Amino acid sequence: MTRLVALRLGGGLVTLLLTSLLVFGSTSVLPGDAAEVALGRSATPERLELYRAQMGLDQPPVERYADWLVGTTQLDFGKSLIEGITLDIAGGGQGTGVPVTDLIRPRLKNTGILLLVTLLILIPVSIVIGTATAIARGSKFDGFMQTAMLVFTAVPEFTLGALLALFFGVLWPILPAVSLQVTPKSLVLPVATLTLTAVAYTARFIRAGVINALAADHVQMARMKGLPERLVIRRHVLPNALGPTLQAFALVVGWLAGGVVIVEYLFAYPGVGEGLIRAISGRDVPVVQAYTLIIAATYVVANLIADLLTVALNPRLRTTS
Amino acid sequence: MSRRQLLQRAGVGGLILGAPSWLSACGSDPDRAGSTGGTTGVSGTSVSPGTTGGPGSTASPATTGAPPATGGTLKVAISWGQSETLDPQAVAGTGNVIARNFAVYQRLFVRAPQSGGGYDGVLAQSIEGNADATQYDIRLTEGVNWADGTPFVAEDVVYSLQRILTEELGLEGFGYLQMVDTEGIRKMDDLTVRVPLLYPYADFQAQLADRVILMVKDGTTSFETLNGTGPFQYVTTEQGRRIVLERNENYWRDGLPYLDQLEFINISDQTAAVNALQTGEVDVVEVLDPANRRIVEADGNLQVLSSDSGGFQPFVMDTSRAPFDDPDVRKAVRLLADRQKIIQAAQDGQGLLGNDLSSPFDPMYASDIPQREFDPDEAKFLLDKAGVDRFVLNTSDVGSGILPASLAFAQQCQEVGVNCETSVSPADSYWNNIWLKEPFFVSGWGDRSFASLYLIGLAPDAPQPETAWDDPASHKIFEEAMRTIDDAKRKELLGEVQQALWDDGGYVIWGFSTLVSGARDAVEGIEPNVNRQLNDFNFENVRISV
């Protein structure tokens, strides 16, 4: 078990390293840099040079990446290239950007809240729907749920979110249409959007898993033993159905960590997604790096947890070491 | 009605109330209040101290039916750029920075809010040039103080101007004050500053009215806490999200501002911003595109704030590069623009028609030059003559209406059989990669005096030589005009320069933008202003009625 965790963690670190290389490489390839964005139309060659010198952008990319990597291993994510900068050579020629950690901390917290609330609702709801539709498969209820969920899968989250904002924010104004601040009320629509988009996926996964498990020999056996159906489902069907479903949840967490970008933009929610969009258009490489690493790390950790849980739920996998 | 300076009230609500609610904040200007449709008068707004006797003298509850309200927080959804620098003299490109700067700091002069008004004094009362326009005496306003309570004096102005002119600081205003003899600026007495110029420049007041020529206190080198003369004090910024300001209790104009707190909020998606306006989460939305304007108009609780402006979004031809180095081609391209239709496509039909000349509100504007009309036959003849059968307009979504205007123009060309293609680039890299680099591209300008635009975009050493305008004769006349203090004489000379630009220049100026914002009905005191959105981002007279 320890070995498995160590192996996976090592693999995760390699993934993160590759991600950071990829992101650094692609932001370097993008036209323009932070100096050009910050100075905009008033950029003169002298000012660009001054800005780049102050922010260390005149160093070769390899050196900048190495600097960043060394800093990151010591948990120093560097300073923003664009936020809080005052161009001032008299100030000693030092970059005066806001530290990346200060910049992303509040947003990270907000997105964390959004994701956590979404998961807390999504997981039980999809287990209930998935199991119920599996047991009642072929019935009118199942047919209705399948169709309804198909609709939500088919509608992209930005359309769904906009529609929800229109109905519950404007036409029947019971909820804020934008989430300028994080309050229980302002969380409702973003969480609903994320949940509705994801629930179809996870519930269908669970439904398939449960149907498979229902047909398994040991379930038939349990029934023939005369166990009540409720106990059969809880003790024999769900644990077996949840195994593959956990992987689906891990994927969903990864998807949420990234897909939250669109929903946050839509509701002006002050989270990681909005910050990432802003950092990318500002060519603010250290900030982009930090955000993407966090998203990638979420993905890695979610998958790791899913794997461990799968092992825990399925005794057959425990014997490998 | 040709020059509508009206602040439109949306829907039936405005009609029932009769008099627009903003009337309450400009009681000193009955002329404008009486004719919402066609005012031309020079307005005495808050910027001249004589008209600001405090809330009691300007409020006119009888006409609005509601008592004037003070206090409260105004939340404004405003355009947001990447730079959020707190240095008021540094680059100011987007609403968040300009509005914050204007709330905390002030200029010596501002351009009048209405056409033909010239300049209004804020921190200065008057400016007087010598006979050959090489030296100016600026008389400062009495009784002004900084937020920390200390008086605003000549030393502050000397310091501020010299700071802007310190090249190493890389401040935006450096280019605008390039004619100033930095070392020579000096204090004459506590309220008089003398500014000598390196060469004659008769339009100097316009330079002082630029958005980045803001006054900071003598000796200021850091901008962590801001000490300005403006109506609000800076509290905090949440990067990329929100700026919070509060009432400056020491503000030098008695009784102002009315608001306790002012917040600027970044809502990148305009639809979300309008949703927030409808649900009351924000009180004002700075920019509305035509679709959202209709939504706001249709909502009985909201008002559309609209004002003509001299801002323009030209198609720019580089006169030094083929095929636009041929004057015939430039003329042809300008004849191909069906301006009314472009305005329809880009601005929903709102805004003044363009005649390929900038600055329609400048007293120096050559209004006697005839309007250029759509003439595809002549255009095709000229293009054939020049042997040009194809050109590409490089465009991007870098300003409201620019993309639809570009597409409408290309379509007009194609309809008459001229092969004009559009190449659309991403907005975030447009200014660095396309602008000034391609031979035919789009641009965007705020309202400026003709001379100041000439200095930035057309003069021999212009920092933004969009059209690569290289006409020694025009440059010479311009220099002569800048030596000419006499307004009528100068107008004649600048008229000649404008004629040359109209004949041979590289700008296709098809129209002037209308500034369209939205607000809740309860928001009062945001008057039309040709310079910028939301009364040139002036919130000192704004209040929220209950």
Interface residues (C-beta under 8 A of the other chain):
Chain A: L30 P31 G32 E36 V37 A38 L39 G40 R41 S42 A43 T44 E46 R47 L50 Y51 S80 I82 E83 G84 I85 T86 L87 D88 I89 A90 V98 L103 P106 A162 A165 L166 G169 V170 P173 P176 A177 V178 L180 Y265 L266 F267 A268 P270 E274 G275 I277 R278 S281 G282
Chain B: G81 Q82 S83 E84 T85 L86 D87 A90 V91 G93 E168 L169 G170 E172 G175 T221 F223 E238 Q239 G240 R241 R242 I265 N266 I267 S268 D269 T271 A272 A273 N275 A276 Q278 T279 E281 V282 D428 S429 W431 N432 N433 W435 P463 Q464
